[in-house]
Amino acid sequence: MSDPSGDLERATVGRVTRRLMPLFCLMYLIAYIDRQNVSYAKLDMVQALGLSEAAYGLGASLFFIGYFLFEAPSNLILARVGARVWFTRIMFSWGLVTLALGFTQNAAMFYILRFLLGVTEAGFFPGVLYVLTLWYPQAHRARMVGLFMIASALANAVGAAIGGLLLGMDGFLGLAGWQWVFLVTGMPAVLLAPYVLWRLPNGPSEARWLPDVEKSWLSSVLAAERGGEVDDHRGAWKAIFDPRVLMLAGLYIGMPLGAYGLSYWLPTIVKSFGVSNTLNGFINVIPWLFVAVALWFVPRHAARHGASAWHIAGPVLLAAVALSLSVIVPGAPLKFAMLCIAAPAIFAAQPVFWSLPPSFLSGPKAAAGIAAINAVGNLGGFIAQNLVPIVRDATGSELAPMFALAAVLLVTSLLVFIVMARLKRSSSLG
């Protein structure tokens, strides 16, 4: 005999997922391509602008400074004005900045535009994480974050293939290949923005496609999880200074540092194997397909068996080992195989990690807290895109920077157990 409440839960969650997640995933795919297209443009752009590897790395990393400064304010605005208008603004503005990058004339212009890209995109990723708390009960969020993040894996795969092909358009219509990388990848965000404004509801109450009985079920479950706490925008920013938020922000730094360090430098590593730009792009599709599989499997395993510290620490530790081996093992095929293990391991821990903040934050406080964690954590991307070229220039090796990333990930895996133990202790006391 079927369970009526279980049937209602499955029907509601299934309907919400079919309606929302494809759009969120498409938006994130475009965002991630626009964030990472510099890793392919770099293969020609460095020489065209007369930049060193370290100078280019600094410019690329300025994205994360703009992102850091405007992340929390952006998410608090989203909580006030709603996802529909704010996501539309974010997409349209980051698309325009990406298009402008295609006409970069010098280092200063490159630095300013990368900073502005961070400013305009700030609030999108944590904004979606916050919006998911308005649509999904806690038990379903890690799986949804994993599904959402699969778009980043697909973005890296699609971006790799497209990036290599676009570099091959060098000279078409009088534009360099690196210019085509920015122009072609920036246009989808501009074109999709009006559709987001038209189709995205701010919350379940505005969703005409959600039956009243499912709205009622969702509202009662989410209210019960909040413990009767009323959403209050006043003082929401104080969640940024919650000790638990600060702990998670510090812990999270290592994950983007490893992820962006690898994804930013991977095309350069593969190029050092002696392949063409086009073949480089297609080879780089491989690790991101493994990332997509890992992002599908790990959150579901955590939901089925109960999320534990090992669902976060285990993949991070595996990534540290694989990155170290990528430097040590002989031959390009084995080195690349190790990188194909490291990439999914780095990303697989993140969906379970992102299920932690909503366990003690809700409403506007969740918007502020999630944004703060993501903003501080993504400074790891700033560190990585400066650290990797510096280590490379100091050693003369394309793979030596992987040792530095591995060391950070090793420390992160150990910190997971400390932070989760403290979170559990504070929960039991509260």
N, C-alpha and C positions, 0 to 999 in steps of 0.2 A: 504493500500500500504506500503510495507516494505521500511525502510530507508537504502539505499546502504551503507552509511558510518557506520551506526550501525551494519549492517550485517558483514561488513569487520572487525569492532572492535571485535565483538563476535567470528568470525572465527579465527582471529589472537590470541586473548587472550586464546581461547579454545585450539588451537593447541599448543601454548607455554606451557600451563598448563599441558596438557596430556603428553608432551615430557619431561618436566623438573621436575615438582613437585613430581612425584613418586620417582625419583632418589634422590632429595634433602631430601624428607621425610625419605627415607630409610637410608640415610647417617646420618641424625639427630637422628633417632631412635637408631642407633648403637652408636653414640657419647654419647647420653644421658644415655644409659645403661652402657657404660664404665665409665661414670662420677659418676653414682649413685650406681654402684655395691658394693661400700664400705658399704652402709647402710645394705646390707644383709650379706656380708662377716663379718661385725662387730659382728654379733650374736655369732660367734665362734672364730673369729680372735683375739678379745680382750683378751680372756683367753689364747689362744695359744701363743701369743707374750708377755703375762704378762703386758698388758697396762691397765691404768685406763681409764674411759670413757672420761675424759678431755684430756688425752694424745692422745687417738685415734682420738678424735674430732679435735685436733690440726693437726695431720697428714693428716686427710681427707681434712681439710680446706686449706692446703698448695697448693692444686690444684689451688686455686683462686689467690694466689700470683704469681705463674708462669703465669697464664692466664692474670693477670693484667699487668705484665711487658712486655709481648710480643704481646699483642692484637693489639695495633695500628701499630707497625712495621710490623706485619704479614699481616694486611689488606692493608697497603701501598705496600708491595711486591706483593700481589695478584693483585692490580690495575695495576701494571707494567707487571707482567709475565702472567697474565690471570688465570681464575678459574680452568681450566683443570689441569694444572701442579701443581698448589699450593694446590688445594683440594686433589689431589692424594698424595702429600707429607704429608699433614696433617693427612690423614687417615692412611697411612702406618705407620707413626712414632707413632701415639697414640696407634695403635694396638699393636705394639711391646712393648711399655711401659706397657700396660695392661697385656700382657702375662708375662712380667717380675715380675709384682706384685704378680703373682701366686707363685713365689719362694722367697717371702719376708722372711728374716731370723730374722730380729730384728727391733726395732723401728726406728733406723737411716735409714735403707734401705727403710722402709715404707715411711718415711718423704721425702727422696730424690726422690723416684719414683712418689709419688703424686705430688710433685713440677714439675717434668719432664712431667707428664701427662698434667698439665696445660700449660706448655711451648709448647708442641707438638700440643695440640688441639687449642691453641690460634689462633683466626682469623677465625675459622670455622663458628660459628653462625653469627657474624657481617659480615663475608665474604658473606654468603648467602643473608643477608639483603641488602648488597651493590649490589650484582649481580642481585637481584630482581629489583633494580632501572634501570638496563640496559635492562630489558626485559618487564617491566610492567609500564604503565602510573600510575600516582598518585592515580587515582580513584580506581584502582584495588589492590593496594599494601596491605592495611590492611587485605583484605580477603585472600591474598596469604600468608601473614605472619601468619595469623590464621591457615590456612591449613598446613603450614610448622610446626607450633608449635604443631599441633595435634600429630605429631610424638613423641614429648616429653611426651605427655599423654600416648600414646601407649607404649612408651619405659618404663615408670614407671609401666604400667600394665603388659607388657611382662616380664620386669625385676623382678617384684614381683613374678610372677608365676615361672619363671626360677630360680630365686635366692633361693626360698624355696626348689625347687626340687634338685638343685645342692648341697645345704648344706646336703641333704639326701644321697649324694654319698660319704660321709665321709668314708675313708678307701679304696675306689676303686682304684686299681693300686698303692696302697701305698700312695695316696695323701689325704689330709684333704679336707673336704667339702668346706671350704673357698677358698682353692687353685683352686678347680674346678670352682668356681664362676668367678675368674679372667681369667682362661685359656679358658673356653668356650665362655665368652663374649668378649674376646680380639681377637679371631680368625676372626670373620666376617669383621672387619675393614681391616685387612691385605689382606683378599681374595677379598674384593670389590675394593680396590685401583686400580688394573690394569683395571678394567671395567670402572672406572671413567676417567682414562687417555684415554681410547679408545673412549668413547661415549659422553663426556660432551663438548659442544662447548663453546668457551670463550665469545661469544656474538652473537646477531642476524645475523651479517654479515657472520659468520662461519657456521650457521645452514643450512645444505643442505636440511633439511626437511621443511624449511620455504619458501613458494613461494615468488617471487620477489615483487609482489604487496603488500603482507603482511609485508615484510621487509621495503618497502618504507613507508607504513602507520605508522609502529611502529617508524621508524627513524624520520619522520616529527613530530609526536606527542611528542616524548621525547625531540626533539630539541626545540620545542615550549615551553615545560614546563621548560626547562633550560634557556629560555629567550635569546637564542643565545650564551650563555656562552660556551667557548671552554674548553674542558678538558685539564688541565695543571697540571702536576705532581709537578712542582716547587712550593714550598711553601704550598703544600697540608696539611702538618703537622700543619700549623698555624690554621686550622679549629678546632684542639683540644682545642685551647684557646678562641674560639668564646664564648662570654658570654651565648648565647643560648644553646650551647653544654654543657657548665658547669652546667647550670641550670637543663637541662634534666638528666645529669649524677647524680647530687645530688638527684634529684627526684626519679630516677630509683633504687637507693640503696635499698629502702624499699621492692620492689617487689621480687628481688632474695633472700633477707634476709628472707622474709616470705615463699617463695616457697621452698628454700633449707632447711630452718629450719624444715618445716613440712615434706618434702619428706625424709630427712635424718633420722628423728626421728620416723616417722610413724611406721616402722617395730618394733621398740623397744616398742612403746606404745601398739601396738596390741599384742606383746608377753606378756606384763604385764597383758593382759586379761586371760592368762593361756592357750594359744593354742600352737600347735606344729609348728616347722619351716615351714613344708610343707603347713599346713593350714594357717599360717601367710601369706605366699606368695599369696595364692589364695584370702584371704580376702582383701589384699591390692590392688588387681586388681580393686575393686569396685570404690574407689574414682577417679581413673584415667580414668575410663570410663565416669564419670561425667565431668571431665576436658575436654575430647575430645568433648563432646556435647557443652560445654560452648565456647570452642575455635571456634567451627563451627558457633554458633548462634550470639555471640556478635559482631564480625566484620561485619557480614551481616546486622545486625540491624543498626549498625553505618553507613554502606554504603547506606542503604535504607532511613534512616531518617536524615542523616547528623551527622558526628562525633561531639560529644560534650565532655566537661570535665566530665560529668556524666558517659560516657562510660568507663572512666578510674577510676574515684573516686568512683563510685557506687559499682563496684565489690570489690574494695579494702576495702571499709568500711564494706561491708557484710562479708568479710573474717575476719576482726577484731572482729566483733560481734560473728561469729560462733566459732572462736578460743577461745574466752572468755567463751562462753557457754559450750565448750567441757570440761572445767575444773569444771564448776559449776553444770551441770545437773547430776542426779544420774544414775548409772548403765552403764555397758559397751556398750550396744546397742545404747543408746542415745548419749553417748560421741562420739562413732564412727560415728553416723549420723551427728553430728555437724562437724566433720572433713571431712565428705563427702560433706558438703556444703562449707567449707573453701577452700578446694583444688581447685575446679573449679573457685571459686571467685578470688583467688589469680592470677591464670593464665589468666583468661578471659580478664583482663585489658590490657595485654601486646601487642596484635596485634595492637590495636588502638594507644597505646603509640608509637609503632615503625613506625607508619605512619607520626609522627611529624618531625623527623630529615630530611627526603628527601623533606619536604615542603620548606626548605630553604638551603639545601645542594645538590650538584650534583657532578658526576664524582669522581676524586680522593679525593676531599674535603669531599664527602659523605662517602667514604671508611674510611678516617681518623676520621671524626666526629662520625660516627656510632660505630666504634671500641672503641673510647674513652668513649662514653656513656656506652657501654656494659662492658668495662674493669672496669671502676670506679663502675658502678652499681653492678657488680658481686663480688665486695668486700663485698657486703651484704652476699654472700654465705660464705665467710671467717668468717665474724662476727657471722653468724648464727651457723656454725658448731663448734664454740668455746663457744658462749653464751648458747646454749641449754644444753650441758653437765654441764656447770658451774652452771646454775640455777637448774638443776636436782640434782647435788651433794649437793648444798646448801639447797635444800628443801626436798630431799628424795622422791619427787613425779615425776612420769614419765610425767604427764600432766601439771605441773606448768610452764614449759618453754613456753607453748602456750600463757600464759598471756603476756610474754615479746614480743613475735612475734606480738600479737594483738596490743600492744601499739605502736610499730613501724608502723604497717599498718594504724592505726588511724591517726597518724601524716602525713603519706604519702598521705592519702586521702584528707586531708585538704590542703596540699601543691600543689596538682594537680590544684586547682582553681587559686592559686596565679601564678604558673608557666605558665599556659595556657593563663592567662590574659596578662602577660608580653610578651609572644610570639606573641599574637595578636597585642599588642601595637607596638612592634618592627617591625612587618610585615607591619602595616599601615604607620609607619614612613618611612620604607625602600621603 
